[in-house]
Amino acid sequence: MPKSQVRKKKIYTPPTDVLPSSTTADKKPSPIWLPITAVVLIVFGIAWLVVYYLSETLYPVAGWGYWNLAVGFGAMVGALGLLSKWR
């Protein structure tokens, strides 16, 4: 039985007009305060919510009522926003 021909693969060369620019590679790393602040905000938000639930809505601020949830979750969302800027 005859053997089929083996195809040679061409070497891929990307087009020159689509190559990434050097400005994207020149980004500086994030400052050290950014991840530290994000972790502090996460811990603060979790601690706020835990205190709120364990105290049966009396603490941290009884007058705020359910806005205490907004403070706790808002701190964690703020940390998420900071972490999205982390390089």
LUMLOBA-522751 format. One record per residue: residue in three letters; x, y, z of N, C-alpha, C, O, CB in turn. Coordinates in pm, whole numbers, padded with zeros to 5 digits, always signed. Atoms other than C-alpha are relative to their C-alpha. Glycine has a CB too. Example, Ala and Ser with C-alpha at 12.3 -4.5 7.8 and 13.67 -1.06 7.14 Angstrom:
<sites>
ALA+00089-00119+00000+01230-00450+00780+00090+00120+00000+00194+00118+00066-00099+00003+00125
SER-00082-00119-00006+01367-00106+00714-00077+00109+00073-00026+00220+00090+00041+00046-00142
</sites>
This chain:
<sites>
MET+00084-00117+00000+00000+00000+00000+00089+00124+00000+00186+00130+00075-00096-00001+00121
PRO-00085-00120+00008+00142+00341-00091-00015+00087+00124-00122+00094+00184-00035+00082-00126
LYS-00001-00088-00117+00234+00582+00188-00045+00140-00043-00007+00189-00150+00142+00005+00065
SER+00047-00135+00033+00059+00921+00197+00112+00101+00020+00207+00079+00095-00122+00038+00085
GLN-00103-00104-00010+00259+01235+00158-00010+00072+00135-00120+00095+00186-00013+00102-00116
VAL-00005-00073-00127+00367+01415+00475+00002+00149-00032+00083+00198-00110+00125-00042+00084
ARG+00007-00144+00024+00270+01778+00482+00097+00073+00091+00114+00038+00208-00143+00051+00022
LYS-00089-00084-00080+00518+02034+00600-00079+00120+00051-00147+00189-00026+00125+00047-00082
LYS+00070-00114-00058+00379+02292+00838+00083+00126-00019+00205+00126-00002-00029-00024+00149
LYS-00068-00127+00014+00461+02651+00771+00021+00061+00137-00063+00044+00226-00079+00096-00091
ILE-00028-00067-00125+00619+02848+01052-00080+00129+00004-00077+00210-00088+00153+00029+00016
TYR+00085-00118-00013+00380+03112+01180+00083+00122+00033+00165+00121+00125-00106-00022+00107
THR-00061-00130-00030+00501+03468+01167-00113+00102+00010-00187+00121-00087+00106+00042-00110
PRO+00111-00095-00016+00263+03729+01308+00020+00122-00089+00133+00161-00117-00013+00043+00146
PRO-00012-00121+00082+00187+04032+01095+00060+00114+00082+00040+00122+00204-00137+00042-00056
THR-00071-00108-00071+00390+04339+01182-00094+00108+00050-00061+00176+00147+00104+00061-00090
ASP+00090-00106-00044+00089+04571+01214-00082-00040+00123-00153+00045+00178-00093+00038-00113
VAL+00078+00046-00113-00063+04359+01496+00088-00028+00122+00036-00062+00228-00077-00125-00037
LEU-00091+00026-00111+00245+04319+01716-00031+00093+00117-00063+00210+00096+00145+00016-00045
PRO+00027-00087-00115+00198+04448+02071+00104+00111+00009+00221+00092-00023-00001-00082+00131
SER-00092-00112-00012+00347+04786+02137+00084-00012+00126+00050-00088+00217-00078+00133+00000
SER-00090+00008-00115+00628+04838+02383-00057+00074+00121-00007+00055+00232+00137+00057-00037
THR+00055-00075-00113+00414+05072+02598-00075-00091+00097-00081-00060+00216-00092+00110-00051
THR+00070+00089-00091+00211+04781+02738+00097-00077+00088+00061-00119+00198-00088-00096-00078
ALA-00099+00073-00079+00528+04611+02859+00072+00090+00100+00145+00041+00186+00102-00065-00093
ASP-00070-00094-00087+00650+04926+03036-00079+00034+00126-00043+00128+00197+00030+00127-00076
LYS+00080-00030-00119+00385+04917+03311+00079-00031+00126+00148-00132+00135-00131-00078-00001
LYS-00071+00018-00126+00523+04959+03659-00079-00092+00092-00202-00099+00080+00026+00136+00069
PRO+00074+00082-00096+00436+04715+03937-00076+00089+00099-00044+00206+00117+00096-00095+00076
SER+00084-00074-00094+00177+04819+04192+00079+00040+00123+00175-00027+00162-00121-00084+00040
PRO-00065-00038-00126+00280+05008+04504-00034-00100+00110-00136-00169+00102-00043+00143+00043
ILE+00015+00101-00106+00313+04800+04820-00125+00025+00084-00178-00069+00143+00124+00000+00089
TRP+00117-00029-00083+00024+04978+04994-00129-00057-00059-00225-00079+00014-00014+00150+00017
LEU+00125+00043+00063-00233+04853+04742-00048-00136+00049-00163-00145+00093+00018-00005-00149
PRO+00052+00127-00052-00253+04483+04839-00020+00000+00151-00109-00068+00202+00095-00112-00037
ILE+00016-00008-00146-00207+04568+05207-00133+00065+00034-00205+00017+00121+00117+00078+00064
THR+00127-00068-00024-00499+04811+05197-00118-00090-00037-00220-00090+00033-00006+00130-00079
ALA+00109+00089+00042-00713+04558+05009-00024-00110+00104-00139-00141+00135+00032-00064-00136
VAL+00015+00104-00102-00647+04286+05268-00061+00058+00127-00146-00005+00190+00136-00066+00031
VAL+00056-00065-00119-00721+04529+05552-00149+00026-00020-00228+00006+00073+00075+00133+00030
LEU+00142-00024+00027-01052+04624+05386-00081-00129+00004-00194-00129+00053-00016+00068-00136
ILE+00070+00128-00004-01148+04258+05344-00019-00045+00144-00129-00085+00184+00077-00108-00081
VAL+00008+00042-00141-01069+04178+05707-00096+00091+00076-00175+00043+00158+00140+00003+00067
PHE+00090-00095-00066-01250+04494+05823-00146-00030-00035-00232-00031+00053+00035+00144-00041
GLY+00136+00029+00042-01560+04411+05619-00054-00128+00061-00169-00131+00107-00007-00009-00150
ILE+00043+00126-00061-01576+04053+05743-00021+00017+00149-00120-00032+00204+00102-00111-00027
ALA+00013-00021-00144-01518+04161+06103-00125+00082+00031-00195+00053+00128+00126+00070+00057
TRP+00119-00082-00021-01791+04426+06075-00127-00085-00010-00217-00073+00072-00005+00116-00103
LEU+00118+00085+00018-02042+04171+05946-00013-00104+00110-00123-00133+00156+00005-00069-00136
VAL+00005+00100-00107-01947+03909+06205-00047+00062+00130-00131+00004+00199+00138-00065+00019
VAL+00043-00069-00123-01986+04158+06491-00147+00036-00010-00221+00023+00088+00085+00127+00024
TYR+00140-00038+00020-02317+04275+06345-00092-00120+00023-00194-00108+00090-00021+00058-00141
TYR+00086+00117-00016-02460+03924+06327+00008-00062+00139-00094-00102+00195+00038-00104-00103
LEU-00013+00061-00132-02319+03794+06655-00062+00084+00111-00106+00030+00213+00146-00024+00031
SER+00061-00086-00102-02445+04094+06850-00150+00014-00021-00216+00091+00050+00066+00138-00001
GLU+00142-00005+00033-02793+04042+06701-00043+00143-00033-00141+00194+00021-00084-00055+00116
THR+00023-00134+00058-02785+04381+06522+00013+00116+00100-00036+00225+00073-00138+00005-00061
LEU-00020-00109-00094-02688+04584+06832+00129+00078-00027+00135+00198-00004+00002-00054+00141
TYR-00129-00062+00028-02329+04657+06730+00031-00019-00147-00036-00102-00208+00114-00059+00088
PRO-00085-00112-00035-02125+04815+06559-00078+00130+00022-00045+00205+00113+00103+00021-00106
VAL+00079-00122-00021-02385+05096+06519-00146-00041-00006-00198-00074-00112+00034+00110-00109
ALA+00138+00049-00008-02736+05008+06637-00097+00089-00079-00195+00039-00134-00045-00007+00145
GLY+00089-00093+00069-02896+05318+06483-00001-00017-00151-00096+00026-00217+00039+00139+00034
TRP-00009+00015+00146-02787+05226+06132-00086-00115-00051-00123-00117-00168+00143-00022-00041
GLY+00083+00113+00043-02988+04906+06123+00069-00083-00106+00183-00127-00090-00134+00049-00051
TYR-00055+00083+00107-02935+04720+05799+00109+00069-00082+00172+00006-00167-00111-00044-00092
TRP-00111-00069+00068-02693+04985+05673+00135-00054+00045+00236-00034-00022-00008+00152+00025
ASN-00124+00066-00043-02433+04797+05875+00043-00105-00102+00162-00126-00122-00019-00065+00139
LEU-00033+00096+00106-02453+04532+05603+00066+00071-00118+00160+00020-00178-00126-00074-00047
ALA-00058-00076+00110-02380+04798+05343+00144+00041+00030+00228+00043-00059-00085+00125-00028
VAL-00137-00037-00038-02071+04907+05537+00094-00120-00017+00201-00107-00075+00004+00053+00146
GLY-00084+00119+00009-01935+04553+05563+00023-00045-00143+00137-00069-00184-00062-00113+00079
PHE-00015+00043+00139-02006+04455+05205+00066+00108-00085+00138+00077-00180-00136-00036-00058
GLY-00065-00110+00073-01899+04799+05080+00150-00002+00017+00224+00026-00078-00055+00134+00046
ALA-00144+00010-00022-01558+04754+05238+00060-00113-00083+00169-00099-00139+00031-00023+00149
MET-00052+00113+00079-01519+04417+05068-00004+00030-00150+00084-00013-00224-00080-00126+00030
VAL+00006-00038+00142-01632+04556+04731+00110+00101-00031+00169+00097-00139-00139+00059-00035
GLY-00111-00093+00019-01384+04841+04774+00133-00072-00012+00219-00032-00091+00005+00099+00116
ALA-00122+00080+00010-01111+04583+04831+00009-00069-00134+00117-00080-00192+00006-00104+00113
LEU+00002+00063+00132-01218+04405+04515+00039+00100-00108+00111+00066-00202-00140-00059-00029
GLY-00038-00104+00096-01188+04732+04326+00149+00029+00005+00212+00050-00099-00078+00127+00028
LEU-00145-00020-00012-00837+04783+04462+00077-00115-00061+00177-00095-00130+00040+00018+00146
LEU-00072+00116+00051-00734+04431+04375-00008-00011-00152+00076-00076-00214-00054-00127+00064
SER+00006+00001+00146-00849+04482+04017+00108+00090-00061+00139+00076-00180-00139+00045-00047
LYS-00109-00088+00047-00575+04749+03987+00139-00058+00029+00240-00001-00011-00012+00137+00066
TRP-00127+00058-00042-00305+04520+04126+00069-00066-00117+00006-00145-00189-00019-00101+00113
ARG-00078+00062+00108-00030+04422+03879+00106-00088+00057+00183-00149-00018+00062+00107-00091
</sites>
